[in-house]
Amino acid sequence: MGGIDLLSFTTTPRFQGIKGIPPGFHFIFTSPTTALSVRHGAWFHVGEPSSPSSNFWIKKWDSSREELVSEDDQASILRWRANIGSIWKGLTPYRQSASGPSNEPQEGIEISKAWTDLTSYITPSLLARITGGPQDHWNLTSVSSASVDVDHIPGLTALESIIQTERELNFVPINLKQTWREGATGRERTNGARDRSWALDDLITRYCADQSELEILGELQFCFLMVLTLNNNSCLEQWKRILSLLCTCRGAVLQRPQLFVNLMTTISLQLKHAQEAEGGLFNLHEDDGELIRNLLRDFKRGLEQEDGSAKEKIVGAFGELEEFIRTEFGWELQHDFVRNGILELEDGERVEMDIGGDEEADELGEYAPMVVELTPEQVKNLDSDLSAKPSVPLHLRTGYATHPNEDEEDQSYDYDIEESDLENMDSRY
């Protein structure tokens, strides 16, 4: 099996290669069989036709190792270069449709443009960082993984649990469980959990080349395409992490408006191609669809609460995305739709329908906030931590939080310190 960009095909002994590849970044991939097996792929960049000498690379299949490798023998490279004229006629023209050259030129242009749009933010520095390879040797496989996604076998060391040595993928490290600065306490931690803008700014500053915010979108594109072509699970997990980070930012939306306008366009384009993934890795009708829908609903809710001139552009881009997913998938991002009711079928039968799965995002059901009564032991521990303070504005001995009575002796408590005390309590409990 072989493939280039969005097109995969079964190869035969008569297949010699592909010609007429347009300028830009491209991805070739192959595997020993068309069944589920390890796929090997490599990124490369085609320059403008004015410099054809630089657009010459040789990749070959090593049968003994079942691996796609580069040709390093200079004699072989010179021989292949000298024979280009003789093999040129046998090469297959580049296309992105399995049905062959289209009778409609515009259709072929649109298919080729789809790949260009899907790779619009990918750069040489991004590919070098993720794959760790030199120029035009950006290789990876379907089992290449970031360290955070490696599954370790219980009872074995981390080294012993790795079945086959693979190149590690160096993604930007996204930890959604800590999206605030080291050492933050109290309200700062709470704000960092609700608005992940600080974590986004930190990633761009520390890990993106030239501190370019578009490299985050480039990594989102890279991961999505590696799921489509290689079925790489680690890339799928990173794709989810990046979306979760970006869609839960609040302050960054107005600070980096163009980033989020581009994000809306990128998500829309990717969702158009998501169902092309083999093996059901992108299942938009189950868990993945629920994740994306909840993230976009949460993003819309946060966007509605923001003000500023930059908001208008983002609202317009988000509106186009919302209209697309409503038409294509039937997703509703509004919060005021009916969650349960009676539906009348075509035969007249009436059935009760219920829409679930959104309780966590809306803080309903088992996810709703609740008041928890402290046990005597918890009250004792909390009371001992606060005993050093001269006066406490809340009675905690009974296990409930209540304001003191007006007739109590201490009427001199300064309530200006209440907020800072509660922030300290929040950081400990």
C-alpha positions as CSV (number, residue, x, y, z in Angstrom):
1,M,0.0,0.0,0.0
2,G,1.2,3.5,-0.8
3,G,-0.1,7.0,-0.5
4,I,0.6,10.6,-0.9
5,D,-1.3,13.4,1.0
6,L,-5.0,12.5,1.2
7,L,-4.9,9.7,-1.4
8,S,-3.9,6.0,-0.6
9,F,-3.8,3.2,-3.1
10,T,-2.7,-0.4,-3.6
11,T,0.6,-0.5,-5.5
12,T,1.6,-3.0,-8.2
13,P,5.0,-3.9,-9.7
14,R,4.2,-1.5,-12.5
15,F,4.0,1.5,-10.2
16,Q,7.1,3.5,-10.5
17,G,6.3,6.8,-8.7
18,I,4.5,10.1,-8.9
19,K,5.3,13.2,-10.9
20,G,4.0,16.8,-11.1
21,I,3.8,17.2,-7.4
22,P,2.8,20.9,-6.7
23,P,4.9,23.2,-4.5
24,G,4.4,23.0,-0.8
25,F,4.6,20.4,2.0
26,H,3.6,16.9,1.2
27,F,3.5,13.5,3.0
28,I,4.1,10.1,1.6
29,F,3.3,6.9,3.4
30,T,3.4,3.1,2.9
31,S,2.9,-0.2,4.6
32,P,3.6,-3.9,3.7
33,T,-0.1,-4.6,3.4
34,T,-3.5,-2.8,3.0
35,A,-4.6,-4.5,6.3
36,L,-4.0,-3.0,9.7
37,S,-0.2,-2.8,10.0
38,V,2.5,-0.3,10.9
39,R,2.6,2.5,8.4
40,H,5.7,4.5,7.7
41,G,5.7,8.0,6.3
42,A,7.9,11.0,5.6
43,W,7.3,14.7,5.1
44,F,9.0,16.6,2.4
45,H,8.9,20.1,0.8
46,V,8.7,20.8,-2.9
47,G,10.1,24.2,-4.0
48,E,9.1,26.3,-6.9
49,P,9.8,24.9,-10.4
50,S,12.6,27.4,-10.9
51,S,14.9,25.2,-8.8
52,P,14.2,21.6,-9.8
53,S,17.7,20.4,-8.7
54,S,16.8,20.8,-5.1
55,N,13.6,18.7,-5.4
56,F,15.3,15.3,-5.6
57,W,15.0,12.8,-2.7
58,I,15.1,9.0,-2.7
59,K,13.2,6.9,-0.2
60,K,13.2,3.2,-0.4
61,W,11.5,0.3,1.4
62,D,13.9,-1.9,3.5
63,S,12.2,-5.4,3.3
64,S,14.5,-6.8,6.1
65,R,13.4,-4.2,8.6
66,E,10.0,-3.3,7.0
67,E,10.9,0.3,7.2
68,L,10.9,3.3,4.9
69,V,14.5,4.6,4.8
70,S,16.5,7.2,2.9
71,E,18.9,6.2,0.1
72,D,22.4,7.2,1.4
73,D,24.5,5.5,-1.2
74,Q,25.9,8.3,-3.5
75,A,26.4,6.0,-6.5
76,S,22.7,4.9,-6.3
77,I,21.7,8.6,-6.0
78,L,23.7,9.5,-9.1
79,R,22.3,6.6,-11.1
80,W,18.7,7.5,-10.3
81,R,19.3,11.1,-11.1
82,A,20.8,10.1,-14.5
83,N,17.9,7.9,-15.3
84,I,15.1,10.4,-14.6
85,G,14.5,11.0,-18.2
86,S,13.9,7.3,-19.0
87,I,11.5,6.7,-16.1
88,W,9.6,10.0,-16.4
89,K,7.0,8.6,-18.8
90,G,6.2,5.8,-16.4
91,L,5.4,8.0,-13.5
92,T,1.8,8.6,-12.4
93,P,0.6,12.2,-12.4
94,Y,-0.1,13.7,-9.0
95,R,-3.8,13.8,-8.0
96,Q,-5.9,13.6,-4.9
97,S,-8.8,11.6,-6.3
98,A,-8.9,7.8,-6.8
99,S,-11.2,8.1,-9.8
100,G,-8.4,9.4,-12.0
101,P,-8.1,12.7,-13.7
102,S,-11.3,14.6,-13.5
103,N,-13.2,15.8,-16.5
104,E,-13.9,19.0,-14.6
105,P,-10.6,21.0,-14.1
106,Q,-12.1,23.0,-11.3
107,E,-12.8,19.8,-9.3
108,G,-9.2,18.8,-9.4
109,I,-8.1,22.2,-8.3
110,E,-10.4,22.1,-5.3
111,I,-9.2,18.7,-4.2
112,S,-5.6,19.8,-4.4
113,K,-6.4,23.0,-2.6
114,A,-7.9,21.1,0.3
115,W,-4.4,19.6,1.1
116,T,-2.8,23.1,0.8
117,D,-5.3,24.5,3.3
118,L,-4.9,21.5,5.7
119,T,-1.1,22.2,5.8
120,S,-1.2,26.1,5.7
121,Y,0.5,26.5,9.1
122,I,3.1,23.7,8.9
123,T,6.7,24.9,8.8
124,P,10.2,23.3,8.6
125,S,10.9,24.3,12.2
126,L,7.7,22.6,13.3
127,L,8.4,19.3,11.5
128,A,12.0,19.3,12.8
129,R,10.9,19.9,16.4
130,I,8.2,17.2,16.4
131,T,10.1,14.4,14.5
132,G,13.7,15.4,15.5
133,G,14.8,14.8,11.9
134,P,16.9,17.0,9.6
135,Q,15.6,18.8,6.5
136,D,13.4,16.7,4.3
137,H,14.0,13.6,6.5
138,W,11.0,14.2,8.8
139,N,10.0,10.5,9.3
140,L,7.5,8.9,11.6
141,T,5.3,5.8,11.8
142,S,1.8,4.9,13.0
143,V,3.3,3.8,16.4
144,S,5.6,6.8,16.9
145,S,4.5,8.4,20.2
146,A,5.1,11.2,22.6
147,S,6.4,10.1,26.0
148,V,3.2,11.2,27.7
149,D,1.2,8.7,25.6
150,V,3.4,5.7,25.9
151,D,1.6,2.8,27.6
152,H,3.8,1.0,30.1
153,I,3.2,-2.7,30.9
154,P,2.8,-3.3,34.6
155,G,5.7,-5.2,36.2
156,L,8.2,-4.0,33.5
157,T,10.5,-1.0,33.5
158,A,9.7,1.8,31.0
159,L,12.5,0.6,28.8
160,E,11.4,-3.0,28.8
161,S,7.8,-2.2,28.0
162,I,8.7,-0.6,24.7
163,I,8.3,-3.4,22.2
164,Q,10.0,-1.6,19.3
165,T,12.3,1.4,19.3
166,E,10.5,4.3,17.7
167,R,11.3,7.9,17.2
168,E,9.7,10.0,20.0
169,L,7.4,12.8,19.0
170,N,8.3,16.1,20.6
171,F,4.9,17.8,21.0
172,V,4.4,21.0,23.0
173,P,3.8,19.8,26.6
174,I,0.1,20.4,27.4
175,N,-0.9,19.6,31.0
176,L,-4.6,20.4,31.3
177,K,-4.5,19.5,35.0
178,Q,-2.2,22.5,35.7
179,T,-2.9,25.5,33.6
180,W,-1.5,28.1,36.0
181,R,2.0,29.2,36.9
182,E,4.2,27.3,39.4
183,G,3.6,28.5,42.9
184,A,0.2,30.0,42.2
185,T,-2.4,29.8,45.0
186,G,-5.9,30.6,45.8
187,R,-7.8,32.7,43.3
188,E,-5.0,32.6,40.8
189,R,-5.3,28.8,40.5
190,T,-9.0,29.0,40.2
191,N,-8.8,31.6,37.4
192,G,-6.1,29.6,35.7
193,A,-8.4,26.5,35.7
194,R,-11.3,28.4,34.3
195,D,-9.3,30.5,31.8
196,R,-6.3,28.7,30.3
197,S,-4.9,31.8,28.6
198,W,-1.8,31.8,30.8
199,A,-1.0,28.2,29.8
200,L,-1.4,29.1,26.1
201,D,0.9,32.1,26.4
202,D,3.5,30.1,28.2
203,L,3.6,27.4,25.5
204,I,3.9,30.0,22.7
205,T,6.7,31.8,24.6
206,R,8.7,28.7,25.5
207,Y,8.2,26.2,22.7
208,C,7.1,27.9,19.5
209,A,9.8,29.1,17.0
210,D,10.1,32.9,17.1
211,Q,7.2,32.8,19.6
212,S,4.8,32.4,16.7
213,E,1.2,31.6,17.8
214,L,0.5,30.0,14.5
215,E,2.8,27.1,15.3
216,I,0.1,25.9,17.7
217,L,-2.3,25.6,14.8
218,G,0.5,24.0,12.7
219,E,0.8,21.3,15.3
220,L,-3.0,20.9,15.3
221,Q,-2.8,20.4,11.6
222,F,0.2,18.0,11.8
223,C,-1.6,15.8,14.4
224,F,-4.9,15.7,12.4
225,L,-3.2,14.6,9.2
226,M,-1.1,11.9,11.0
227,V,-4.4,10.5,12.3
228,L,-5.9,10.5,8.7
229,T,-2.9,8.9,7.0
230,L,-1.1,6.8,9.7
231,N,-3.8,6.2,12.2
232,N,-1.4,7.5,14.9
233,N,-3.1,7.4,18.3
234,S,-0.6,9.7,20.0
235,C,-1.3,12.4,17.4
236,L,-5.0,11.9,18.1
237,E,-4.5,12.5,21.8
238,Q,-2.4,15.6,21.2
239,W,-5.0,16.9,18.8
240,K,-7.6,16.6,21.6
241,R,-5.3,18.3,24.1
242,I,-4.6,21.3,21.8
243,L,-8.4,21.8,21.0
244,S,-9.2,21.5,24.7
245,L,-6.6,24.2,25.6
246,L,-7.6,26.6,22.8
247,C,-11.3,26.3,23.3
248,T,-11.1,27.0,27.1
249,C,-9.1,30.3,26.8
250,R,-10.9,33.5,27.6
251,G,-8.6,36.4,27.9
252,A,-6.4,35.2,25.0
253,V,-9.4,35.4,22.7
254,L,-9.3,39.2,22.7
255,Q,-5.5,39.3,23.0
256,R,-4.9,37.0,20.0
257,P,-8.0,37.5,17.9
258,Q,-6.5,36.3,14.6
259,L,-5.3,33.1,16.2
260,F,-8.9,32.2,17.1
261,V,-10.3,33.3,13.7
262,N,-7.8,31.0,12.1
263,L,-8.7,28.3,14.6
264,M,-12.4,28.4,13.6
265,T,-11.5,28.0,9.9
266,T,-9.1,25.1,10.7
267,I,-11.6,23.2,12.8
268,S,-14.3,23.6,10.0
269,L,-11.9,22.2,7.4
270,Q,-10.7,19.3,9.6
271,L,-14.3,18.3,10.4
272,K,-15.0,18.1,6.7
273,H,-12.3,15.4,6.4
274,A,-12.5,13.7,9.8
275,Q,-14.7,10.9,8.6
276,E,-12.1,9.9,6.1
277,A,-10.0,8.4,8.9
278,E,-9.7,4.6,8.9
279,G,-10.5,2.5,11.9
280,G,-13.0,5.0,13.3
281,L,-10.4,7.0,15.1
282,F,-12.5,10.1,14.5
283,N,-16.0,9.1,15.5
284,L,-17.9,12.3,15.5
285,H,-21.2,10.5,16.4
286,E,-19.8,9.2,19.8
287,D,-17.1,10.3,22.2
288,D,-15.1,12.5,19.9
289,G,-18.2,14.3,18.7
290,E,-19.3,14.9,22.2
291,L,-15.9,16.3,23.2
292,I,-15.8,18.7,20.2
293,R,-19.4,19.8,20.7
294,N,-18.9,20.5,24.4
295,L,-15.7,22.4,23.8
296,L,-17.3,24.6,21.1
297,R,-20.3,25.2,23.4
298,D,-18.0,26.2,26.2
299,F,-16.1,28.5,23.8
300,K,-19.3,30.1,22.6
301,R,-20.4,30.7,26.2
302,G,-17.1,32.4,27.1
303,L,-17.2,34.4,23.9
304,E,-20.6,35.8,24.7
305,Q,-19.3,37.1,28.0
306,E,-16.4,39.0,26.4
307,D,-16.5,42.6,25.1
308,G,-14.2,44.5,22.7
309,S,-13.7,45.4,19.1
310,A,-11.8,42.2,18.3
311,K,-14.8,40.1,19.3
312,E,-16.7,40.9,16.1
313,K,-14.2,39.1,13.8
314,I,-14.2,36.0,16.0
315,V,-18.0,36.0,16.3
316,G,-18.3,36.0,12.5
317,A,-15.8,33.1,12.1
318,F,-17.5,31.1,14.8
319,G,-20.9,31.7,13.3
320,E,-19.8,30.1,10.0
321,L,-18.4,27.1,11.9
322,E,-21.6,26.8,13.9
323,E,-23.7,26.9,10.8
324,F,-21.5,24.2,9.2
325,I,-21.7,21.7,12.1
326,R,-25.5,22.3,12.5
327,T,-26.0,21.5,8.8
328,E,-23.4,18.6,8.6
329,F,-23.8,16.9,12.0
330,G,-27.0,18.4,13.5
331,W,-25.2,19.8,16.5
332,E,-26.8,22.6,18.5
333,L,-24.5,24.9,20.5
334,Q,-27.3,26.8,22.1
335,H,-28.0,26.3,25.8
336,D,-31.8,26.8,25.5
337,F,-32.8,23.8,23.5
338,V,-35.2,21.2,24.8
339,R,-33.4,18.4,26.6
340,N,-36.3,15.9,27.0
341,G,-39.8,15.6,25.7
342,I,-42.3,13.5,23.7
343,L,-41.5,12.7,20.0
344,E,-44.2,11.6,17.6
345,L,-42.9,9.1,15.0
346,E,-44.2,8.7,11.4
347,D,-46.5,5.9,12.4
348,G,-48.1,7.9,15.1
349,E,-46.3,6.3,18.0
350,R,-45.2,8.7,20.8
351,V,-41.9,8.0,22.5
352,E,-40.1,9.9,25.3
353,M,-36.7,11.3,24.2
354,D,-33.9,12.6,26.4
355,I,-30.7,14.4,25.4
356,G,-27.9,13.7,27.8
357,G,-24.1,14.0,27.9
358,D,-23.9,17.8,28.6
359,E,-24.3,17.7,32.3
360,E,-20.6,18.2,33.0
361,A,-20.3,21.3,30.7
362,D,-23.5,22.8,32.2
363,E,-22.8,21.8,35.8
364,L,-26.0,19.8,36.1
365,G,-27.0,16.5,37.5
366,E,-24.1,14.7,39.2
367,Y,-21.8,17.6,38.1
368,A,-23.9,20.3,39.9
369,P,-22.2,22.2,42.8
370,M,-23.2,20.9,46.2
371,V,-22.7,21.8,49.9
372,V,-20.9,19.1,51.8
373,E,-21.2,18.8,55.6
374,L,-17.8,18.5,57.3
375,T,-17.1,15.5,59.5
376,P,-16.1,16.2,63.2
377,E,-12.5,15.2,62.3
378,Q,-12.4,17.6,59.3
379,V,-13.8,20.4,61.5
380,K,-11.1,19.7,64.1
381,N,-8.3,19.8,61.5
382,L,-9.6,23.0,59.9
383,D,-10.2,24.7,63.2
384,S,-6.7,23.9,64.4
385,D,-5.2,25.5,61.2
386,L,-7.2,28.7,61.9
387,S,-6.6,28.8,65.7
388,A,-3.6,31.1,65.3
389,K,-5.8,33.9,63.9
390,P,-7.2,36.4,66.5
391,S,-10.7,36.3,65.1
392,V,-12.5,34.1,62.6
393,P,-15.6,35.5,60.8
394,L,-17.2,32.1,60.3
395,H,-18.3,29.5,62.9
396,L,-16.8,26.1,61.9
397,R,-17.2,24.0,65.0
398,T,-20.7,22.7,64.1
399,G,-19.6,21.7,60.6
400,Y,-21.5,24.5,58.9
401,A,-20.4,28.0,57.8
402,T,-22.5,30.7,59.4
403,H,-22.0,34.3,60.3
404,P,-21.6,35.2,64.0
405,N,-24.5,36.6,65.9
406,E,-24.6,40.3,66.4
407,D,-24.6,40.0,70.2
408,E,-21.3,38.2,70.4
409,E,-18.4,39.8,72.3
410,D,-16.1,40.4,69.3
411,Q,-17.5,43.1,67.2
412,S,-14.2,44.5,66.0
413,Y,-13.4,42.0,63.2
414,D,-12.0,43.6,60.2
415,Y,-13.8,42.0,57.2
416,D,-11.2,43.5,54.8
417,I,-9.0,40.5,55.5
418,E,-11.8,38.0,54.9
419,E,-11.1,37.6,51.2
420,S,-7.3,36.9,51.6
421,D,-8.0,34.4,54.4
422,L,-10.5,32.5,52.2
423,E,-8.0,32.4,49.3
424,N,-5.5,30.8,51.6
425,M,-8.1,28.3,52.8
426,D,-8.9,27.5,49.1
427,S,-5.3,26.7,48.4
428,R,-5.1,24.1,51.2
429,Y,-8.5,22.5,50.9
